C-alpha cells in the first residue's frame, strides 16, 4: 500500500500539473509581494513574518507565479519599488490602512498598482486603520476596514460559516469553528462590489469576517480579519482560503477541488 504522505504528494503534483496546463497561455509570470513585519503582540500571535512564509510555501509551485517576501517595518524606504514591481500585494502587518498612507510615495505606488488592476490583500490587522483619517482612502482600495473609534473585536472560539459557497475562493474550504481574534462591525465601501465570503457568529449575530471587493478600477481585493493566532496556519482550511484569495485577486484560476496547500511541520514553526 502506498503511504498516505506519498498519496498527498502525488495529488499535489497532479493538481499542479493540471494548473500548469490551464495557465500555459499566460504571457508572463505574475509577481506577488508578501509584506510582513516583526511581531507586535505576545508570542504566538501576530507572527506576521512567519505567516507570510507559510503563505509562500502554499503557493510554491503554482505556475506563472513569482513570490517575494519583504519585512515592511518602518521606515521601509524600499516599499514603493516593491509595490511598483508587483501584480498583487499582501498586507499581513500592523494597520494596513495606516501603513499604505503613512508616506505619500507609498500611497502613490499602491494607487498605481490599483490603477493597473493589481490585487490587494489584507490579513488580520492588515485590514485595520484605527485613525479615522485613514479610513476613506483605504476603503477605496481594500473595500472593508476594521477602523475608527467604534471598531469592535473579540477573542473567542466560535462557529464560522461560508457565506457564498459558489465563490472560487472557498473551493475545498471547510470551516466549522475557529479560535481567533475576530474583527467585526466592519465598515464597507459604497462603490464597487462587496461579496461576503465568511461569517462568524458573534454575540449571537452573523458578522462578515472575510470578503471580496471588485473595485471600480477593475482590480480585485480580498480581506480576511482572521489569523490572529499563528496556530491557525496549521489548519488546511485557513491556508487554502488565504492562498485562493490571493490567486483570485491575481485573476488566476483556482482548482474546483481546491489548491493543494500541504506544508511540513517545519514550515509552520515560528521564525
N, C-alpha and C positions, 0 to 999 in steps of 0.2 A: 504494500500500500504506500502511495506517495504521501509523505508527511504533510501535515496541514500547512506549515510555513512555505513549503515548496509550491503547494497549490495557490497560496496567496501571491507568491512571486510570479507564477505563471499567469495568473489572472491579471495582475497589474501590467505585466509585459504585453499581454494580448490587447488589453484596452489601450495602452499607449501606442501600439502598432496601428490599431484601428483609428485612433485620434490622428496619428501622423498622416494616414491616408486621407482622412477627411479634411485636413488642413494643408494638404500639399500644394494647393493653389495660392497660398499666401505669398504676397510679393516679397515681403521681408519680415524678419523676426520682430515681434513686439517687445518693447523694453518696459519692464516693471521695476519700479523703485519702491523698496520697503524701508520705511523710516521708523526707527525706534529711538528710545532714549534710556538712560540709566534709570533704575528703579526709583520711584518716589513714594513708595509705600513699604510696609514691613515685608520681609522675605516671603516669597510665595505668592505675592500679589503685585500687579503692575510690573511684571517681569517683561518689559517691552522688548528688549533685545533678544532674550531667549525665545519669546513668542514669534518674532519675525523670522528667526532661524527655523522654527518649526514650519511656518508657512512656506518658506523657500524649499524646504525638504518635500513638502506635499506637492509642490509644483515642479519638482525636479523631473526632468524627462518629458515634460509637456512640450510637444513640438512647436517650433516657431515662437518660443518664449524665452527671453533672456532676463534673468532676475538678479538685481543687485541690492545689497543691504548697506544702509548707512546709519550711523549714530547721529541723531539730529539734536543733540544737546547744544544749548546756546554757547557761543554766539552763532555758530553754524553758518559761516560766510559762504560756503560752497553750495548751500541748498538751492539757490536759483539755477545753477548749472546742472545739478542733479535732476531737477524737475524739467528743465528745458530738454533734456535727453530722453524723457520718459513718455510712454504711451499711457501709463497709468501710475498712480502713486497711492501707497497705503500709509495711512497715519495711525500708528499704534504708539501713541505718546501722550504727554500731558496737554490737555486743552488744545485740540487740533484747530479750533476756530481762532484762538489767540495766536497760535504758532504761525498759521498761514499769514496773518495780517500784522505780525509784530514789526516786520520790516517791509518797506514799500517794494523793494526789488523782489522779495519773496512772493508777495501777493501778485505782482506783475507776472511772475513765472507761472503761478497757479492759474491766473486768468488766461494766460496764453495756452496752457495745457487744456483748459476747458474750451477755449475758442476753437481749438483744432479737434475737438470731440474726444479728448482723453478721458480716461477713467479716474475717479476719485473714490477712495475707500477710507472709512473711518471706523476704528475698532475701540471699544470701551471709551476711555477718556479722550480718544481721538475725535469723538463726536461732540465734545464739550466746548463751551465758551461761557465762562462764569460771568464775565463783564458784559453788560447789555450792549455796549457799543460794537462788540464783535459779532453779534447775532445776525443782523440783517444781511450782511455780505456773505457770511458763512452759509446762510440758508440758500442763497442762490447757487452755491457750489455743492453742498452736501445734501440739501433737501430737508434735513432734520437736524435738530440740535438739542442737547441737554444743556440748558443755559438760563441765565438770568437769576434774579433773587428768588424766584418762585420754583426753581428746579427741585425735583424730588428724586430720592434714591432710597433703596433699602437693601440690606444684605440678608438673603434668605434662600431657602430651597423651596422651589415652587414648580407647579406644572407649566410646561411650555407647549404651545400649540402652533402648528404650521398654519398660517393664515391663508396661503394660496398654494395649494398642492400642485397646481398646474405650472407653477413658475419653475424654469430650468434650474434656478439656484438651489432648490430643495430636492433635486433628483438624488435618490438614495439616502436622504436625510431622515432619521427617525429620532425625535426628541420627546421625552416624556416629562422628566423632572431635571432641574439643573440648579446646583448650588452656586450662587453668583451674587455679585452686587448689581442690582437692577436699576438702571436709569429709566424713569417713566415720567408721564405727563410732559412728553416731549413737544417741542414746537416744530411745525412743518411748513414748508414753503407753500405759497398760494399759487404760484405759477409752476408749470411743469407737471409731470405725472408721478405721484407718490403711490407706491404699492406696498402695503404691509406684508411682511414675509413671516415674521414670528410674533406671537403674542404671549405674554406671561400673565398668570393670574396673580394680581397684587391687590391686597385688601378686598378680595372677592370680585375684582373687576379685571377684564382683559385689557392689557396695556401693550401697545406696539413697542417692541424692543429691537426689531430689525426691519429694514425697509429697502426698497429700491427707488431710485429717483431718475426718471428720464428727463433730463434737463432741457430747457427751451433751446439751448445751443446745439442740441443733437447728441450730446455726450451722455454718459451714464455715471451714476454714483450709487454706492451701496454703504449703508450704515448699520452697525451692529453694536449695541451698547453692552454686550456681554464680554466675557473673557477677562474679568477682574482677577480670578484665581488662575495661576499657571496650571494647576492640576486639570483644568478643563480642556487643555490641549491634548490630554490623553484620550479624550472622547472622540471617536471617529466622526460622529455627527457634527461636532463643533469644527473639527478640521475641514471636513467636507463643505460645510456651509460657507466658511470663510474663503476657502480656495475657489469654490464655484462662484461666490460673489465677485471675486477678483476677475475670474475669466469672463463673467457676464459684462463687467464694466469695460473689458477689453474687446468685447463683441466677438469672442471666440466661442466655438461650440462647446457644449457640456454633454457628456455621455448620458443617455437616458437612464442608465443604471447607476450613475454617479461616478465621479472621478475617483480613481484608486488613490487613497491617501494613507497607505500603510507607512508607519515610521518605526524605527527601532527604539528601544528603551533609552539608548544613548542619546538619541535625538531630542528626547523630552527632558533631559537634565537641564537644570538651571545653570546658565553660564556665568 
